[in-house]
Amino acid sequence: QVQLVESGGGLVQPGGSLRLSCRGSGIIFGFYDMAWYRQAPGKQRELVAGPARGGVTDYGDSPQRRFIISGDSAENTVYLQMNGLKPEDTAVYYCNAQRSDSDYWGQGTQVTVSS
């Protein structure tokens, strides 16, 4: 059974940083395109970083240029480093593993940016 488990969310002040983690079981991230999405209340789910093929330690940055996706293939874990957080970054953040024949999601982790 495939499971993706996110962690690392919480309350952070504007301008702060957080690192989210996504650990996989029953799946090898190196064979998937990994990405992070988020969904704020009343809004559609949107891509924030990736997709990037597993096994690479630095996948590059996101369209926002504040979020960086990276991975540790030995730990089968993908990270999302978020810097310069803003209140509008408040959302539930989801890890996604995708390839042509499958698409897996985690349960999400809440990130709240507020003073």
C-alpha positions in Angstrom: 0.0 0.0 0.0 1.4 3.4 -1.0 1.4 6.1 1.6 2.7 9.7 1.4 2.9 11.4 4.8 3.6 15.1 5.0 4.9 16.8 8.2 6.4 20.1 9.2 3.5 22.4 8.9 2.4 24.9 11.6 2.1 28.5 12.5 4.8 30.9 11.4 5.1 34.7 11.4 5.3 36.6 8.1 8.8 36.6 6.7 9.6 33.3 8.4 10.6 29.9 7.0 9.4 26.4 7.2 10.5 23.1 5.8 7.9 20.5 5.0 8.7 16.8 4.6 7.0 14.1 2.6 8.0 10.5 3.4 6.9 7.7 1.2 6.2 4.1 1.9 5.3 1.4 -0.6 6.7 3.7 -3.3 10.2 4.7 -4.6 10.3 8.4 -5.2 13.1 8.0 -7.7 10.7 6.5 -10.2 8.2 9.4 -9.9 7.9 13.0 -10.7 7.5 14.7 -7.3 5.8 18.0 -6.6 4.2 20.1 -3.9 0.8 21.6 -4.2 -1.3 23.7 -1.9 -5.0 24.6 -1.4 -6.3 27.5 0.5 -9.9 27.8 1.7 -12.3 28.5 -1.2 -9.5 28.1 -3.8 -8.4 25.5 -6.2 -5.4 23.4 -5.5 -2.3 24.9 -7.1 1.3 23.8 -7.9 4.0 25.4 -5.8 7.1 23.5 -6.6 8.1 20.8 -9.1 7.5 18.4 -10.7 10.9 17.0 -10.5 12.3 13.5 -10.9 13.4 11.8 -7.7 17.0 11.0 -6.9 18.1 14.6 -7.4 19.2 16.4 -4.3 18.2 19.9 -5.5 15.3 20.1 -7.8 15.3 23.8 -8.2 13.0 26.5 -7.2 9.3 27.2 -7.7 7.5 29.8 -9.8 7.3 31.9 -6.6 11.1 31.8 -6.3 10.7 31.4 -2.6 10.0 27.7 -2.4 12.6 25.0 -3.1 11.9 21.4 -3.6 14.6 18.8 -2.8 14.9 15.2 -2.0 16.8 12.5 -0.2 16.5 9.3 -2.1 18.1 7.3 0.7 15.3 8.4 3.0 12.7 8.3 0.3 11.7 11.8 1.4 10.9 15.0 -0.4 11.2 18.4 1.2 9.8 21.8 0.5 11.8 24.7 1.9 9.7 27.8 2.1 11.2 31.2 2.7 9.9 34.6 3.1 6.4 33.4 4.0 3.4 35.6 3.5 -0.1 35.4 4.9 -1.3 34.5 1.4 0.8 31.3 1.6 -1.6 30.0 4.3 -3.0 26.7 3.0 -2.9 23.0 3.3 0.2 21.7 1.5 0.2 18.4 -0.3 2.9 16.1 -1.6 2.3 14.4 -5.0 4.0 11.5 -6.7 3.0 11.0 -10.3 4.0 9.0 -13.4 2.0 7.8 -16.4 0.3 5.0 -14.7 -0.2 6.3 -11.2 -0.9 9.4 -9.1 -0.5 9.5 -5.3 -1.3 12.2 -2.8 -0.5 12.7 0.9 -3.1 13.8 3.4 -1.7 17.4 3.6 -0.2 19.5 6.3 -1.5 22.9 7.4 0.7 26.0 7.1 -0.6 29.2 8.7 1.3 32.4 8.2 0.1 35.0 10.7 1.4 37.5 13.2 
